[in-house]
Amino acid sequence: MKRICLLFALLALTACGKSDSDPGPGGVTVGEARALDDAAAMLDQRRPPTQAPVPSPEETGTSPSEAAE
C-alpha cells in the first residue's frame, strides 16, 4: 500500500511543472523559451568556414586589372 501511495505522490508532483503555455522569461512562453534555447544551442554548434570565400572579379563587377590594384 505504501508503494501505491508513493507512486501516486510522485505522479502528482510531476504534474506540477510549468506547461508550455505558461509565461516565461522575457515575455515569451515556456515553450517558446525552450525552442529559442534549442535554436541557440544549434547555432553554437555550427562551425564557421575555415576561410571566407573570395568573390571572383565577375561577381564584383571589376576587371582583372582593377582587381590586381
C-alpha positions as CSV (number, residue, x, y, z in Angstrom):
1,M,0.0,0.0,0.0
2,K,2.9,2.3,0.7
3,R,4.3,1.8,-2.7
4,I,1.0,2.8,-4.3
5,C,0.8,6.0,-2.2
6,L,4.4,6.8,-3.1
7,L,3.8,6.2,-6.8
8,F,0.7,8.4,-6.7
9,A,2.6,11.2,-4.9
10,L,5.4,11.1,-7.5
11,L,2.9,11.3,-10.3
12,A,1.1,14.2,-8.7
13,L,4.4,16.1,-8.3
14,T,5.4,15.6,-11.9
15,A,2.2,17.4,-12.9
16,C,3.2,20.5,-11.0
17,G,5.7,21.6,-13.6
18,K,5.2,24.6,-15.9
19,S,3.2,23.9,-19.1
20,D,4.4,25.2,-22.5
21,S,1.8,28.0,-22.5
22,D,2.8,29.4,-19.0
23,P,4.5,32.8,-19.1
24,G,8.3,32.5,-19.2
25,P,11.3,34.8,-19.2
26,G,11.3,37.9,-21.4
27,G,7.6,37.9,-22.2
28,V,7.6,34.6,-24.1
29,T,6.0,31.3,-23.1
30,V,8.0,28.5,-21.5
31,G,7.7,26.5,-24.8
32,E,9.0,29.4,-26.8
33,A,11.9,30.0,-24.5
34,R,12.8,26.3,-24.7
35,A,12.7,26.5,-28.5
36,L,14.9,29.6,-28.5
37,D,17.4,27.9,-26.2
38,D,17.5,24.9,-28.6
39,A,18.0,27.1,-31.6
40,A,20.8,29.0,-29.9
41,A,22.5,25.7,-29.0
42,M,22.3,24.5,-32.6
43,L,23.8,27.8,-33.8
44,D,26.6,27.5,-31.2
45,Q,27.4,24.0,-32.5
46,R,27.8,25.2,-36.1
47,R,31.4,25.7,-37.1
48,P,32.3,28.7,-39.2
49,P,34.0,28.1,-42.6
50,T,37.8,27.8,-42.3
51,Q,38.3,30.5,-44.9
52,A,35.9,33.2,-46.1
53,P,35.1,32.8,-49.8
54,V,36.7,35.3,-52.1
55,P,34.4,36.7,-54.8
56,S,35.6,36.5,-58.3
57,P,36.1,39.6,-60.4
58,E,32.9,38.7,-62.4
59,E,30.9,38.7,-59.2
60,T,32.2,42.1,-58.1
61,G,31.9,43.7,-61.5
62,T,35.5,44.7,-61.8
63,S,38.0,43.8,-64.5
64,P,41.0,41.6,-63.6
65,S,43.4,44.6,-64.0
66,E,41.3,46.6,-61.5
67,A,41.2,43.7,-59.1
68,A,45.0,43.5,-59.0
69,E,45.3,47.1,-57.8
